[in-house]
């Protein structure tokens, strides 16, 4: 199967969804990947994990994960698909091959640590990722990886290892895939925004409450304190190489999306927009304080 490629950056789930919908007959006004990413509601919130010496912050909703976010975005867009997961490796591979012969398949989450074509995959174990499967060709699986790897043909055994997603913390079952995409409604952009505003506001305010996971304003207060403490160097490395570069492009989108729906979204859109517009420039300036560029991949 030939599918036009979109990617060369982060947000594997949004770029993969864009490719899958475009090749499933989406109209020319299919929203851009940045808009799709916002419809997942993933960018709205803060998720700070403090487990022993592991301090990791994601500028994303603690109430959702990319797998759930894809379902949220599809609902807002007015699309449906066939969602399948679990089973044995042999059954999953056969299912994947049959689905890919009919049309694009969005597969994931995958464990990036098992994607051998990525130069730094050994350092990415447990990081989640999403790809579009083009076909199963004998002992190889051909994929479009939106992180900058179009038309990759990888050994099926390697793909299955990544697809099991054993170390991806939010993956309850292996071999998750979506196929058979079809549009059932044609909502306006304003209607799409309105359908996700409630989840966006909830994500911004959400705080799991600890003792090892925090969100909302408390996450930022704890993060500021930790940056002044003994773990600062380790935490700064995570922020400058992953978290801040990853969230940078999304911050500008997050401010624009509610604004586009302002005319119809009313006060709810304005309430969702305010905190995001204030936070975006702050995170952008923080990312610019360090000269390092993100050396690795990751969908979040």
Order of alpha helices (4+ residues) and beta strands (2+ residues): alpha-alpha-beta-beta-alpha-beta-alpha-beta-beta-beta-beta-alpha-beta-alpha-beta-alpha-alpha-alpha-alpha
